[in-house]
Amino acid sequence: ILFDLQPPAAHCKGVFCSTGGDKAPAPRAFHTAVMWRAQMIIFGGWNAKTKAPANDVCVWDCEKQTWLGTVDTAGPAPSPRSNHSCVIHGDRMIVFGGHNEYDRESDLHILNLLSRQPQWSGPIMTQGQVPRPVSHHTACVHGDKMLIFGDNGESPALFSLDLAMSKLV
C-alpha cells in the first residue's frame, strides 16, 4: 500500500499496488524509495525471492498507479546492497553505503535520471574525510548538502557531503 500525501488535499489516501504482473519488483525489504517527478524509484534491498541483496532500479508511476518495471541502466552499477541510503538531488539519484552480502559499504554512486537510458557513475571519489562503512543509516538533502547520519551497532556519526563540490566534511 502506498499513501498519497500530495497537497492541496492534505490527507492520506491508500493506493493499492497490484502485483503488477511482470513489471512489479520482487518482494523486498531494506531497500530505498525516493520520489522524482511523478515517479517513485526503488533501489536495491534484500530480495525475498533470491534471498540476497539486489541492485535493481524499479519504477512506480504515481499518476497511472502502475509499475513501469525494472529500468535498464548504463554504466557501472553499485554492487547489490541493502540497508543503504538514497536521496534525490535535482535530476540525480545518489546512493550511499549499505550492506552487501558480506560487509558494509562506504561508496557513493550517482544515477543520472535525465539520460534516455539512466546512467550510473561511481564509485564517486570525494574530497575530504571518507566516512567509515555504514548500514542502517539515513540521509536527506538540504540545499546542496547530503546529510548522512547513524549506523547499526556503531556510535552514530554525522557526515555532510557537499553535492556541488563532491566534498565530505
C-alpha positions in Angstrom: 0.0 0.0 0.0 1.2 3.5 -0.9 -0.1 6.7 0.6 -0.8 9.8 -1.5 0.3 12.8 0.6 0.0 15.4 -2.2 -1.3 18.9 -1.4 -3.8 20.6 -1.6 -5.9 17.8 -0.3 -3.6 17.3 2.8 -5.0 13.8 3.5 -3.8 10.3 3.3 -5.3 8.1 0.5 -4.4 4.5 0.4 -3.3 3.3 -3.1 -3.5 -0.4 -3.6 -0.5 -1.7 -5.6 -1.5 -4.8 -7.5 1.2 -7.3 -8.1 1.8 -5.6 -11.4 2.5 -8.8 -13.3 5.9 -9.0 -14.9 6.7 -5.3 -14.2 6.4 -5.4 -10.4 9.6 -5.8 -8.5 10.3 -8.9 -6.5 9.2 -8.6 -2.8 11.9 -7.0 -0.8 13.0 -5.3 2.4 15.7 -2.9 3.5 15.5 -1.1 0.1 15.2 2.7 -0.6 12.3 4.5 -2.3 12.7 8.1 -3.4 10.4 10.5 -5.4 11.5 12.0 -8.6 8.8 14.0 -10.5 5.7 11.7 -10.6 7.7 8.5 -10.1 8.7 6.5 -7.0 12.1 4.9 -7.7 13.1 1.8 -5.7 16.7 0.8 -5.5 18.3 -2.4 -4.1 17.3 -4.0 -0.9 17.0 -7.6 0.3 15.3 -9.6 -2.4 12.9 -12.1 -0.8 13.0 -14.4 -3.9 16.7 -14.7 -4.3 17.4 -14.3 -0.5 20.3 -11.9 -1.4 20.8 -8.2 -1.8 19.7 -6.5 -5.1 20.9 -3.6 -7.1 18.0 -3.2 -9.5 16.1 0.1 -10.1 12.3 -0.3 -10.3 9.8 2.5 -11.0 6.2 3.1 -9.9 4.2 5.7 -11.9 2.3 7.7 -9.3 -0.1 9.2 -11.8 -1.0 6.0 -13.6 -0.7 4.0 -10.4 1.2 1.2 -12.1 4.6 -0.4 -12.1 6.8 0.6 -15.1 9.2 -2.2 -14.3 12.9 -2.6 -13.8 14.9 0.2 -15.5 17.7 -0.8 -17.9 20.6 1.4 -16.7 24.1 2.0 -18.2 27.4 2.4 -16.5 28.9 0.7 -13.5 26.0 0.0 -11.2 26.6 -0.2 -7.4 27.1 -3.7 -6.0 24.0 -5.4 -4.7 23.1 -4.0 -1.3 20.5 -3.4 1.4 20.3 -1.0 4.3 21.8 1.8 2.3 20.6 5.4 1.9 19.4 7.1 -1.2 18.4 10.7 -2.0 17.3 12.8 -5.0 19.3 16.0 -5.8 17.9 17.7 -8.9 17.8 15.0 -11.6 20.3 12.7 -9.9 19.7 9.8 -7.5 22.5 9.3 -5.1 23.2 6.0 -3.3 25.5 5.8 -0.3 26.8 2.9 1.8 24.7 -0.1 2.8 25.5 -3.8 3.3 26.5 -6.1 0.5 26.3 -9.9 1.1 29.3 -9.8 3.5 30.3 -6.3 4.6 29.2 -2.7 5.0 30.0 -0.2 2.2 31.2 3.4 2.2 30.9 4.1 -1.5 28.9 6.7 -3.3 27.1 6.2 -6.6 25.0 8.6 -8.8 22.3 7.7 -11.3 21.7 10.5 -13.8 17.9 10.2 -14.3 17.7 12.6 -17.3 19.6 10.3 -19.7 17.5 8.4 -22.2 19.0 5.3 -20.5 19.7 6.3 -16.9 23.5 6.3 -16.4 25.4 5.3 -13.3 28.6 7.0 -12.3 30.6 5.6 -9.5 32.0 4.9 -7.2 32.4 8.6 -6.9 35.7 9.8 -5.4 35.1 12.6 -3.0 37.4 15.1 -1.3 37.7 15.2 2.5 37.2 12.6 5.2 35.7 9.4 3.8 33.1 8.0 6.2 33.6 4.6 7.6 31.4 1.9 6.0 27.8 2.2 7.3 24.5 0.5 7.0 21.1 1.0 8.7 21.7 4.8 8.4 19.6 7.6 7.0 20.3 10.5 4.6 18.5 13.6 3.5 19.2 16.6 1.2 19.3 20.2 2.5 20.2 22.7 -0.2 23.4 21.3 -1.9 24.3 19.1 1.1 23.6 15.4 1.6 23.4 14.7 5.4 24.2 11.1 6.4 23.5 10.1 9.9 23.7 6.9 12.0 24.9 3.3 11.7 23.9 0.0 13.1 25.9 -1.1 16.1 28.4 1.7 16.0 28.4 5.1 17.7 26.3 7.3 15.4 28.2 9.8 13.2 27.0 12.7 11.0 28.6 13.3 7.7 27.9 16.1 5.2 28.5 15.7 1.5 28.7 19.0 -0.4 27.0 17.8 -3.6 28.1 20.8 -5.6 31.8 20.1 -4.9 31.8 16.3 -4.1 33.4 17.1 -0.7 32.7 15.2 2.5 33.0 17.1 5.8 
